[in-house]
Amino acid sequence: MNMCKKKWALVLMAILALPVTAKELQREITLENKSKTDIMPYALSIDLSGMDISVRSAKVTIAGQEVPCQLDDLDDNRSYDELFVLVDLPRKKKVTLQVTLSDSGAPLPYPSRVYVDMMLTNKKIKESNKQDLYISQLTVDRGVNPYNMLHHHGAAFENELVAYRIYFDHRQTVDIYGKYKQGLELKDTQFYPDKAQAAAGYGDDVLWVGNTFGLGTLRGWDGTSPTMVNDVEHRGQRIVSRGPLRTIVEVYDQCWRPQPGDQPFDMTTRYTLYAGRRDCRVDVRFSRPVSDITFSTGIINVKNSVEHSDHHGLRGCWGTDWPVSEKDSAGHKRETVGLGICLPSKNVSQELAANSDNYPYVVRIPETSLSYAITFCSDNEGFGMHSAKDWFAYLEEWKKMLEAEVVCTMK
């Protein structure tokens, strides 16, 4: 190598060896709760798509104190789309967050307050190797029933207070798991506690759902009764986010025809559970406007239940039943639960009278999306409600919280 080339090679090596300076953005976000309802906690999602940098890490402080945050890649393109923070927001108060975004590093490791899994069923895999059965996504073709492919029949997710699961079949029912004490349990119990775990105070399945709505499952409507999500080309479930502050599970149905002759469409349903809250947000998106389709949802009519409704999208019940079919009830006890659903009143076409299965709604969706919320409590809880009166009062306050006016400004 001649001296000139050698000199340039040394210069290039020196340039490459220089440390790359991370780019940072500073943002100040102010949340103002204009309502008369405390929001504890408020779920703040910050869209990162308009930022000047590709965000790889973030830090959030309130009054100089660092608070946990979460970065999520919602569309699975290996780029973070949202920054998520939980903020206690008292009534008529303002809270200011200082946010630092960086294009280097990795998300900060905060203790997880949520858990989610999908787990294949395979009796040939030993208990010590069950980690080999965990998956994050599964898609099946028309005619394939994946219900028994997964250990607890679909994705299951929890926070400290409650746990949910979504049946992976044509029903797509939302089912629930009640707890006695606060904490994360599903990794240990896999929705089915053994005798030792039950004796130690672990929770359990607390609701029999059968072919009902369970807790707020969206289905078709044939003019007289709900219809299942049957006629699809592909169906799948995907874990979108694992925490530490929220978990997101996505259910997708491709080319669904609710009724013969309907123009097909894709339906994607996201279930989001936040730490510290017992309710679950449901966001449904469609690949085309669905004003020509009639849908239905609601909650199961738990045996011996009493009902509460404001006739504007809020509905609940309190009742007691076996958590499994009565013929399989050995080893179980009757469970008392409170259920609730809150729909936008504009989407409620009809609130129908209770039947033997459900408290049903007929639903219209004029555009391409629907968002609503579901919630529940178990009478087993040492931290929740224990009467219909208290549960229905909670539901009224819950709706106020969902509809509370919060103003978000960023600079």
C-alpha positions as CSV (number, residue, x, y, z in Angstrom):
1,M,0.0,0.0,0.0
2,N,1.5,3.4,-1.0
3,M,1.7,6.2,1.6
4,C,-1.3,8.1,0.2
5,K,-3.6,5.1,0.3
6,K,-2.3,4.2,3.8
7,K,-3.0,7.7,5.1
8,W,-6.6,7.7,3.8
9,A,-7.1,4.3,5.2
10,L,-6.0,5.5,8.6
11,V,-8.3,8.6,8.3
12,L,-11.3,6.4,7.4
13,M,-10.6,4.0,10.3
14,A,-10.4,7.0,12.7
15,I,-13.7,8.4,11.4
16,L,-15.4,5.0,11.8
17,A,-14.0,4.7,15.4
18,L,-15.6,8.0,16.4
19,P,-18.6,7.5,18.8
20,V,-22.0,8.1,17.2
21,T,-23.8,10.8,19.0
22,A,-27.3,9.9,20.0
23,K,-30.1,12.2,18.9
24,E,-32.6,13.2,21.5
25,L,-35.9,15.0,21.6
26,Q,-37.4,16.6,24.6
27,R,-41.1,16.9,24.9
28,E,-43.3,18.4,27.7
29,I,-46.8,16.9,27.9
30,T,-49.6,18.3,30.1
31,L,-52.7,16.4,30.9
32,E,-55.7,18.2,32.3
33,N,-58.6,16.3,33.8
34,K,-61.6,18.6,33.3
35,S,-64.0,16.1,34.7
36,K,-65.3,15.6,38.3
37,T,-64.0,12.0,38.2
38,D,-60.6,10.7,39.3
39,I,-58.9,8.6,36.7
40,M,-56.6,6.2,38.5
41,P,-54.7,5.5,36.4
42,Y,-55.1,7.4,33.1
43,A,-53.8,5.5,30.0
44,L,-51.6,7.9,27.9
45,S,-50.5,6.8,24.5
46,I,-48.2,9.0,22.6
47,D,-48.0,8.6,18.8
48,L,-44.3,8.5,17.7
49,S,-44.9,8.5,13.9
50,G,-44.5,12.3,13.6
51,M,-41.3,12.5,15.6
52,D,-38.1,13.7,13.9
53,I,-36.1,10.6,15.0
54,S,-36.6,6.9,15.0
55,V,-37.2,6.2,18.7
56,R,-35.3,3.4,20.3
57,S,-35.5,4.4,24.0
58,A,-37.4,6.8,26.2
59,K,-37.5,8.2,29.7
60,V,-40.4,9.9,31.4
61,T,-40.4,12.0,34.6
62,I,-43.1,13.7,36.6
63,A,-42.0,16.4,39.0
64,G,-38.5,15.2,38.7
65,Q,-39.3,11.6,39.5
66,E,-38.9,8.9,36.8
67,V,-42.0,6.9,36.1
68,P,-42.2,3.6,34.1
69,C,-43.0,3.8,30.4
70,Q,-43.4,1.4,27.6
71,L,-42.5,1.5,23.9
72,D,-44.7,-0.6,21.5
73,D,-44.3,-1.8,17.9
74,L,-48.0,-2.1,17.1
75,D,-47.8,-3.0,13.4
76,D,-44.8,-5.4,13.7
77,N,-42.5,-3.5,11.4
78,R,-39.6,-3.4,13.9
79,S,-40.1,0.3,14.7
80,Y,-41.8,1.7,17.8
81,D,-45.1,3.4,17.1
82,E,-46.3,4.4,20.5
83,L,-44.9,5.5,23.9
84,F,-47.2,4.4,26.7
85,V,-47.5,5.8,30.3
86,L,-49.9,5.3,33.2
87,V,-50.6,8.5,35.1
88,D,-52.8,9.1,38.1
89,L,-55.0,12.0,37.2
90,P,-57.2,13.4,40.0
91,R,-60.4,15.3,39.1
92,K,-59.9,18.9,38.0
93,K,-56.1,18.6,38.1
94,K,-53.2,19.0,35.7
95,V,-50.1,16.7,35.5
96,T,-47.0,17.5,33.5
97,L,-44.7,14.9,32.1
98,Q,-41.2,15.5,30.8
99,V,-40.4,13.0,28.0
100,T,-37.0,12.3,26.5
101,L,-36.9,10.3,23.3
102,S,-33.6,8.9,21.9
103,D,-32.7,7.2,18.7
104,S,-30.2,4.9,20.5
105,G,-30.2,2.4,23.3
106,A,-33.1,0.1,24.2
107,P,-36.3,0.4,26.3
108,L,-35.6,0.8,30.0
109,P,-36.3,-2.4,32.0
110,Y,-39.2,-1.8,34.4
111,P,-40.8,-4.5,36.5
112,S,-43.7,-6.0,34.6
113,R,-47.2,-5.5,36.0
114,V,-48.9,-7.5,33.3
115,Y,-48.5,-11.0,31.7
116,V,-49.6,-12.6,28.5
117,D,-49.0,-16.0,26.8
118,M,-50.1,-18.4,24.1
119,M,-49.1,-22.0,24.7
120,L,-49.3,-25.0,22.4
121,T,-50.8,-28.2,23.6
122,N,-48.4,-31.2,23.4
123,K,-48.5,-33.9,26.0
124,K,-45.1,-35.3,24.7
125,I,-43.3,-32.2,26.0
126,K,-42.1,-32.6,29.6
127,E,-43.1,-30.1,32.2
128,S,-39.4,-29.0,32.5
129,N,-39.4,-28.1,28.8
130,K,-42.7,-26.4,28.6
131,Q,-41.0,-23.1,27.5
132,D,-40.7,-24.8,24.1
133,L,-44.5,-24.6,23.8
134,Y,-44.8,-20.8,24.1
135,I,-45.7,-18.9,20.8
136,S,-46.5,-15.3,20.0
137,Q,-48.8,-15.9,16.9
138,L,-50.9,-18.5,15.2
139,T,-52.9,-18.4,12.0
140,V,-55.1,-21.2,10.6
141,D,-56.9,-21.7,7.3
142,R,-60.6,-22.2,6.6
143,G,-62.0,-25.4,8.2
144,V,-59.2,-25.7,10.8
145,N,-60.4,-25.5,14.4
146,P,-57.5,-24.3,16.6
147,Y,-59.4,-24.4,19.9
148,N,-57.5,-27.5,21.2
149,M,-54.2,-26.5,19.7
150,L,-53.6,-24.1,22.6
151,H,-53.3,-25.1,26.3
152,H,-56.0,-22.7,27.5
153,H,-57.8,-22.5,24.2
154,G,-56.4,-19.1,23.2
155,A,-54.3,-16.2,24.3
156,A,-54.6,-15.4,28.1
157,F,-53.5,-12.1,29.7
158,E,-53.6,-10.5,33.1
159,N,-52.6,-7.7,35.4
160,E,-52.5,-7.6,39.2
161,L,-56.3,-7.5,39.5
162,V,-57.9,-9.7,36.8
163,A,-57.2,-12.1,33.9
164,Y,-58.9,-12.7,30.6
165,R,-58.6,-15.2,27.8
166,I,-59.9,-15.2,24.2
167,Y,-61.3,-18.5,22.8
168,F,-59.5,-19.3,19.5
169,D,-62.4,-20.7,17.5
170,H,-65.6,-19.5,15.7
171,R,-67.0,-18.2,19.0
172,Q,-64.0,-16.0,19.9
173,T,-65.5,-15.7,23.4
174,V,-64.0,-13.5,26.1
175,D,-63.7,-15.6,29.3
176,I,-62.4,-14.5,32.7
177,Y,-60.3,-15.7,35.6
178,G,-60.9,-14.3,39.1
179,K,-58.3,-13.8,41.8
180,Y,-58.4,-13.9,45.6
181,K,-55.4,-11.6,46.0
182,Q,-53.5,-9.2,43.8
183,G,-50.6,-10.5,41.8
184,L,-49.6,-12.2,38.5
185,E,-50.6,-15.9,38.4
186,L,-51.1,-17.2,34.9
187,K,-47.5,-18.2,34.3
188,D,-47.9,-20.5,37.3
189,T,-51.5,-21.8,36.9
190,Q,-51.9,-21.5,33.1
191,F,-55.6,-20.7,33.9
192,Y,-56.0,-24.0,35.6
193,P,-54.7,-24.1,39.2
194,D,-53.9,-27.5,40.7
195,K,-54.9,-28.5,44.2
196,A,-51.8,-27.1,45.8
197,Q,-52.1,-23.8,44.1
198,A,-55.8,-23.5,44.9
199,A,-55.0,-24.2,48.6
200,A,-52.3,-21.5,48.4
201,G,-54.9,-18.9,47.3
202,Y,-54.5,-18.8,43.6
203,G,-57.5,-17.8,41.5
204,D,-59.4,-19.8,38.9
205,D,-61.8,-19.7,36.0
206,V,-65.0,-18.1,37.4
207,L,-67.4,-18.1,34.4
208,W,-69.1,-20.6,32.3
209,V,-69.6,-19.1,28.8
210,G,-70.6,-21.9,26.4
211,N,-72.0,-20.3,23.2
212,T,-73.0,-17.0,24.9
213,F,-71.3,-13.6,24.5
214,G,-69.3,-14.3,27.6
215,L,-67.9,-10.8,28.4
216,G,-68.6,-8.5,25.4
217,T,-67.7,-10.7,22.4
218,L,-68.6,-9.0,19.1
219,R,-70.5,-11.2,16.7
220,G,-72.9,-11.0,13.7
221,W,-76.7,-10.8,13.8
222,D,-79.1,-12.6,11.6
223,G,-82.2,-10.5,12.5
224,T,-83.2,-12.7,15.5
225,S,-80.1,-14.0,17.2
226,P,-76.3,-13.7,17.3
227,T,-74.2,-15.5,14.7
228,M,-70.6,-16.8,15.2
229,V,-67.6,-15.8,13.2
230,N,-67.8,-18.9,10.9
231,D,-67.3,-18.0,7.2
232,V,-63.6,-16.8,7.2
233,E,-60.6,-17.6,5.0
234,H,-58.1,-17.3,7.8
235,R,-58.3,-16.6,11.5
236,G,-55.5,-15.9,13.9
237,Q,-54.3,-14.5,17.3
238,R,-51.2,-12.5,17.9
239,I,-49.5,-11.1,21.0
240,V,-48.8,-7.5,20.1
241,S,-47.4,-6.3,23.4
242,R,-46.1,-8.0,26.6
243,G,-45.7,-5.1,29.0
244,P,-44.5,-3.9,31.4
245,L,-47.6,-1.5,31.7
246,R,-50.0,-2.9,29.2
247,T,-50.6,-6.0,27.2
248,I,-52.3,-6.2,23.8
249,V,-53.7,-9.3,22.1
250,E,-54.9,-9.1,18.5
251,V,-57.6,-11.4,17.0
252,Y,-58.0,-11.3,13.2
253,D,-60.5,-12.8,10.8
254,Q,-59.8,-12.5,7.1
255,C,-62.6,-12.4,4.5
256,W,-65.5,-12.8,6.9
257,R,-69.0,-13.1,5.5
258,P,-71.4,-12.8,8.5
259,Q,-74.4,-13.8,6.2
260,P,-74.5,-15.5,2.8
261,G,-74.2,-13.0,0.1
262,D,-72.4,-10.4,2.2
263,Q,-69.4,-8.7,0.8
264,P,-66.4,-10.0,2.7
265,F,-64.2,-7.9,5.0
266,D,-61.3,-8.3,7.3
267,M,-62.0,-7.8,11.0
268,T,-59.1,-7.1,13.5
269,T,-59.9,-6.9,17.2
270,R,-57.4,-5.7,19.8
271,Y,-57.8,-6.3,23.5
272,T,-55.8,-4.0,25.7
273,L,-55.3,-4.5,29.4
274,Y,-53.6,-1.8,31.5
275,A,-51.9,-2.4,34.8
276,G,-53.9,-1.3,37.8
277,R,-57.3,-1.4,36.0
278,R,-59.8,-4.2,35.9
279,D,-61.4,-3.1,32.6
280,C,-60.2,-4.1,29.1
281,R,-60.4,-1.9,26.1
282,V,-61.7,-3.4,22.8
283,D,-60.8,-1.8,19.5
284,V,-62.3,-3.3,16.4
285,R,-61.1,-2.3,12.9
286,F,-62.6,-3.3,9.5
287,S,-61.0,-3.4,6.1
288,R,-64.1,-1.6,4.6
289,P,-67.1,0.4,5.8
290,V,-69.5,-2.0,7.3
291,S,-72.7,0.1,7.5
292,D,-74.4,-2.8,5.5
293,I,-73.7,-5.3,8.3
294,T,-75.6,-5.7,11.6
295,F,-73.6,-6.9,14.6
296,S,-74.4,-7.9,18.1
297,T,-72.7,-8.0,21.5
298,G,-73.5,-8.0,25.2
299,I,-72.8,-10.1,28.3
300,I,-73.8,-13.5,29.4
301,N,-77.0,-13.8,31.5
302,V,-75.3,-15.4,34.5
303,K,-77.7,-17.7,36.3
304,N,-79.8,-16.0,39.0
305,S,-78.3,-12.7,37.9
306,V,-79.8,-9.2,38.4
307,E,-79.3,-6.6,35.7
308,H,-78.3,-2.9,35.6
309,S,-78.6,-0.7,32.6
310,D,-78.5,3.1,31.9
311,H,-80.1,2.4,28.4
312,H,-77.3,4.4,26.8
313,G,-74.6,1.7,26.3
314,L,-73.8,0.7,29.9
315,R,-75.0,-2.7,31.0
316,G,-74.0,-5.1,33.8
317,C,-75.1,-8.0,35.8
318,W,-74.4,-9.8,39.1
319,G,-75.0,-13.5,39.5
320,T,-73.9,-16.9,40.6
321,D,-73.2,-20.1,38.5
322,W,-70.9,-23.0,38.1
323,P,-67.7,-21.9,36.2
324,V,-67.9,-25.1,34.1
325,S,-70.8,-27.2,32.9
326,E,-72.7,-28.8,35.8
327,K,-71.8,-32.3,34.7
328,D,-68.1,-31.3,35.1
329,S,-68.6,-29.4,38.3
330,A,-66.8,-31.8,40.7
331,G,-64.0,-30.1,42.4
332,H,-65.4,-26.6,41.7
333,K,-67.7,-24.3,43.6
334,R,-70.3,-21.9,42.4
335,E,-68.8,-18.5,41.5
336,T,-70.3,-15.1,41.9
337,V,-69.3,-12.5,39.4
338,G,-70.1,-9.0,38.3
339,L,-69.9,-8.3,34.6
340,G,-70.0,-5.0,32.7
341,I,-69.9,-3.6,29.1
342,C,-69.8,0.0,28.0
343,L,-70.6,0.8,24.3
344,P,-70.9,4.2,22.6
345,S,-74.6,4.9,22.6
346,K,-74.4,6.0,18.9
347,N,-73.6,2.4,18.0
348,V,-76.4,0.8,19.9
349,S,-79.2,0.0,17.5
350,Q,-81.3,-1.9,20.0
351,E,-80.9,-2.9,23.7
352,L,-82.8,-6.2,23.7
353,A,-84.4,-7.8,26.8
354,A,-82.5,-10.5,28.5
355,N,-82.9,-14.1,27.3
356,S,-81.7,-17.4,28.8
357,D,-78.2,-16.8,27.3
358,N,-77.4,-13.1,27.2
359,Y,-78.2,-9.5,27.9
360,P,-77.9,-8.6,24.2
361,Y,-77.3,-5.5,22.1
362,V,-77.9,-5.1,18.3
363,V,-75.0,-2.9,17.0
364,R,-74.5,-0.7,14.0
365,I,-71.0,0.5,12.9
366,P,-71.4,3.2,10.2
367,E,-67.7,3.4,9.4
368,T,-64.7,1.2,9.8
369,S,-64.1,0.9,13.5
370,L,-65.7,0.4,16.9
371,S,-64.2,0.9,20.4
372,Y,-65.8,-0.1,23.6
373,A,-64.8,-1.5,27.1
374,I,-65.5,-4.5,29.2
375,T,-64.9,-5.2,32.9
376,F,-65.6,-7.7,35.7
377,C,-65.1,-8.5,39.3
378,S,-65.1,-11.8,41.2
379,D,-66.7,-12.1,44.7
380,N,-63.6,-14.1,45.7
381,E,-61.5,-10.9,45.6
382,G,-60.2,-9.6,48.8
383,F,-59.9,-6.2,47.1
384,G,-63.1,-5.8,45.1
385,M,-66.9,-5.5,45.2
386,H,-69.1,-8.1,47.0
387,S,-72.7,-7.1,46.2
388,A,-74.8,-6.1,43.2
389,K,-75.4,-2.7,44.7
390,D,-71.7,-2.0,45.0
391,W,-70.9,-3.4,41.6
392,F,-73.6,-1.4,39.8
393,A,-72.3,1.8,41.6
394,Y,-68.8,0.9,40.3
395,L,-70.1,0.6,36.8
396,E,-71.7,4.0,36.9
397,E,-68.4,5.6,38.1
398,W,-66.5,3.5,35.5
399,K,-68.5,5.0,32.7
400,K,-67.9,8.5,34.0
401,M,-64.1,7.7,34.0
402,L,-64.3,6.3,30.4
403,E,-66.1,9.5,29.2
404,A,-64.1,11.9,31.3
405,E,-62.7,14.9,29.3
406,V,-58.9,15.0,29.4
407,V,-57.0,17.6,27.5
408,C,-53.5,16.7,26.3
409,T,-51.1,19.3,25.1
410,M,-47.5,18.7,24.0
411,K,-44.7,21.1,23.3
